[in-house]
Structures are given as C-alpha cells and as structure tokens.
C-alpha cells in the first residue's frame, strides 16, 4: 500500500516538474519572439532615420549647388570699373590719393569688379595715357577701351569756402555716355574726407547711407546771413538809471553822513559789443558785452560791465537778454541809530564800538550789543569792492533806412538796491563792399 502511494507521489512530482519545464520553455520562446519584434522595430526606426538623413543631405547639397551657381552667375554679371584719378583742389589729398580712396570705397560696395591700380598703371604706361590730366569724357572712354573696362569712374573734390564739394561721374565705355552722376556738398572737415567719399560713392550707385553720418557731414540747414535777416547793433549806448530802496537814500545823503550828495537818478554813457552765435531765419542768439560809466552829473564815476545772453527777432526788432553785471562800488556795513538815545543818523559799524557810551564798565573791549540792524550799503566811508548782480532786459530796435535805434528797458533786482534803467543807442548798417 505504501509503495503505491510513493509511486503515485513520484508521478505527481514528475508531472509538476515537466509542467514547469514547459512553462519555462514557452516563456523563453515568448521573450525570444518579443526580442525579435523589438529588434525588427529598432531596425525599421534606424532605417527610417537613415532615409530622413539622406533626404536632408540631398536637400542641403542641392541648395548649396543652387547658391554656388547663383554666385557664379552674379560674379559673371558684375561689370568692370576703372578709376584713374580724381581731380582735387584746395584739399590736403592729391589726385592719386583721392583716386585710391574712391577705388577703395567702390570696392567695399561689392557691386562692381574694380580694376587694380597696378593693372591700370601697366596699361596707361604702355599706351602713354596721362592719368593726371585724363578727366574728360572722350579721354576716359578711350582709356576704358584700352583697359577693357565696362565703366570708367571719374570726379572732382574741391573746397569752396567752408564747404567741400564732391562730384562723381560713372561713364559707360561702350556708349560713351554718363550713366550716373552725383554732386554733394559737405562741411569742411578734411580729416573725415574718406567718410565723405563713402557717402558720395553710395549715392552714385544707389546704396542707402547711414542718416546719422549724413547729418554729421552734410550741412543742410545753415541759414543765410544777410542784412535782411541779421541785425548788428554794436555801437554807443546812453541812458539813465534809477536806484531805489535804502541805497537811494544813502546816495542822496550828505557826505558828512557817509552819503554822496548825488541824485538817485544818474546818466550813463558806454558802448555795446555783440557777437552772433546762432542764426535761423529771423531768429538770432547773441553774446552782448556792455560797458557803462554813470554818476558824472554828481561828480562821481560809477563803472559797470554786463555780459548778456540775448535773443532777437530780426523781423520785429524785439529782443530779450539777461546776464551778470559787475560794478565797482564803495560800501560799508552801516546802521541807523534809531535806538533810545540815538541821533537817528547813519553810522558805520566801528562808530558803535568806538563810542564810550557803549562800553561796559568803561572797558573798550567789552561793548554792548548793537540793537540796530546792520546793513551793507553804498557809503563814502567804506572800501571799494566788486559787486555782482543780474540784469534782465527787453527792448525793440527801430529802423530808418540803414540806421538802427535800439531802445531797451532793464532791471537789476537786489535787496535794498534795485536799479531800473533805460538805454538808447544807434548803429548804422553799411552795405558790404563787393570784392
């Protein structure tokens, strides 16, 4: 009975082992099939990538071929230009140097095949062409034929006063006609002559220039200065001024009280110099220097000088100006003795310190505090010093033929010493002599 049980168990175990073995084999087969499928997928992907790469390489190669063909065709289509020399007058560079600059700037544009100067030199020397005198169209056409050039570029650079004028011409050798030309005026900035040549060359062949560079070198907006739009009012000046405030009282005070015994209104004589620094149409901006002497009617000499920045409308003759004024005046720190026991007169600062009534205990170094307000004013007992202020002026110029009569009102605002004045002058605008 036991042996049968053993045999039955053995058969069951063997069956389970065989079943496990079959499962393992099937699992391996499944993995192998999956791996094969995965490998096939990778192979397909790699093949697809290789195909895409080939397509990209073909497209790139084709594009490069098209570009090479286009460049070759463009290079073949470029025309040959020869530059012998550029005539010059009134500038530092000579004709040969200017020809080199034009050749250089033309080559930078890459629009033409520019003949080398040494190749040109060989031909002109062999054929006896004088490049220093060959500026006319006929001569240039003949030279172009000998050089086998399609075009000839010539021109002239000349200084006129404060301007430099660059003229360029492009001549077609085959037809003998001027194909293009350009004439541009520049500011007289000779160190920037190469930049000017660059602008002119680009103008000639139709390339847009840098507007900032154009504004720096091309003088478009210089206004015309003529007697019709410009007033020049340098000339003699005369007028009156009136001092107000405490300063007027000090000037009118008797000399024994430190005054001058003069009128607060005094007559002035002087001269005005002016220089225009800006002109646009009827508008002028000026620097004006006015020197005046006053107080002569009271036996005094009161000099002053003003430096003004003026703005004038030449059509109406109205102007406005402002600036510093410098005077030489005799001043002192003074006070009016209005305190109890005071005499009501004007005294200088030292008068209080020197009065024994103000000493404490009779000690001259121990002085009572002055209850009166101390003010710096004109005083004949003081010292001469420079005094500065600001002038604000406005006026109008009346004209009769060549005679100009400027009339101006002005004020010098200052605490205790504001000055009001009227100034009149005359000036004659003479016709310029024709040179």
WOJO-V969679 format. One record per helix or strand of 2 or more residues. SS is the DSSP state (@ for helix, = for strand). FROM is the first residue (numbers start at 1). TO is the last residue. If there is no record, write none. Layout:
# WOJO-V969679
ss/from/to
SS/FROM/TO
SS/FROM/TO
This chain:
# WOJO-V969679
ss/from/to
@/2/77
=/80/83
=/87/89
@/95/109
=/113/114
@/117/127
@/137/147
=/151/160
=/163/172
=/177/187
@/190/205
@/211/217
=/235/243
@/246/252
@/255/257
=/265/280
=/283/294
@/296/298
=/302/313
=/318/336
=/346/348
@/349/354
@/356/358
=/359/360
=/363/367
=/375/378
=/383/400
=/403/412
=/419/425
=/427/428
